[in-house]
Amino acid sequence: MQSDDGNAYFAPINSCVRPICSLHGAALMTVEGLGGKKQGYSTVQQNLAQANGSQCGFCSVGMVMSISAALSEKVDAKEMETR
């Protein structure tokens, strides 16, 4: 995504209800862009798997993307709890 001042930022979106046309001009990163079998998994993906934190194929992806976005914004743990 891009802010009004032109700086890029990482923001999770609800892909189930987000019209694709609303992403025109935005960079889109999927969970595959964070990591995978060939390039290696991201720290969030590794930790979720090692802690048996996976859910269904949709929920786990959403958790990984939301946690990764919060970490990229340097959100503290207390704020994460309220999101």
Wavefront OBJ file of the C-alpha trace (Angstrom):
o trace
v 0.000 0.000 0.000
v 1.083 3.604 -0.300
v 0.395 6.445 2.102
v -0.578 9.979 1.097
v 3.053 11.089 1.434
v 4.132 8.438 -1.089
v 5.785 6.045 1.347
v 5.030 2.357 0.983
v 3.684 0.432 3.956
v 2.580 -3.106 4.699
v -1.094 -3.486 5.615
v -3.129 -6.680 5.855
v -6.477 -6.621 4.084
v -9.518 -8.848 4.172
v -9.165 -10.405 0.737
v -12.613 -11.985 0.920
v -14.368 -8.624 0.673
v -11.752 -6.368 -0.959
v -12.549 -5.569 -4.602
v -9.498 -6.250 -6.746
v -9.943 -2.906 -8.526
v -9.322 -1.106 -5.214
v -5.728 -2.376 -5.345
v -4.925 -0.647 -8.619
v -1.413 0.768 -8.355
v -0.678 -1.000 -5.076
v 1.991 -3.616 -4.522
v 0.404 -6.828 -3.339
v 2.234 -9.384 -1.241
v 0.779 -12.796 -0.583
v 1.880 -15.309 2.014
v 3.938 -16.964 -0.723
v 5.868 -13.701 -1.041
v 6.880 -13.910 2.614
v 8.489 -17.295 2.179
v 8.053 -20.849 1.075
v 9.658 -24.240 0.596
v 12.104 -23.116 -2.123
v 13.227 -19.761 -0.712
v 12.796 -20.626 2.962
v 9.955 -19.753 5.294
v 9.699 -16.432 7.118
v 10.266 -16.304 10.862
v 6.536 -15.870 11.457
v 5.702 -18.902 9.303
v 8.359 -21.013 11.045
v 7.266 -20.019 14.536
v 3.589 -20.617 13.818
v 4.333 -24.104 12.473
v 6.742 -25.024 15.287
v 4.224 -23.938 17.944
v 1.441 -25.974 16.286
v -0.437 -22.722 15.749
v -1.817 -23.592 12.338
v -5.526 -23.616 11.620
v -7.305 -24.160 8.333
v -5.684 -23.153 5.053
v -7.372 -19.760 5.199
v -6.942 -18.845 8.880
v -3.220 -19.615 9.070
v -2.479 -17.441 6.059
v -4.432 -14.545 7.580
v -2.625 -14.917 10.896
v 0.784 -14.959 9.194
v 0.001 -11.855 7.140
v -1.485 -9.939 10.098
v 1.412 -10.768 12.409
v 3.958 -9.910 9.703
v 2.272 -6.542 9.070
v 2.204 -5.733 12.796
v 5.871 -6.635 13.148
v 6.815 -4.504 10.134
v 5.015 -1.550 11.802
v 6.843 -2.305 15.072
v 3.538 -2.615 16.924
v 4.050 -3.510 20.579
v 2.516 -6.625 22.110
v -0.159 -4.724 24.067
v -1.452 -3.041 20.909
v -1.409 -6.373 19.046
v -3.786 -7.800 21.653
v -6.360 -5.114 20.932
v -6.291 -5.361 17.125
l 1 2 3 4 5 6 7 8 9 10 11 12 13 14 15 16 17 18 19 20 21 22 23 24 25 26 27 28 29 30 31 32 33 34 35 36 37 38 39 40 41 42 43 44 45 46 47 48 49 50 51 52 53 54 55 56 57 58 59 60 61 62 63 64 65 66 67 68 69 70 71 72 73 74 75 76 77 78 79 80 81 82 83
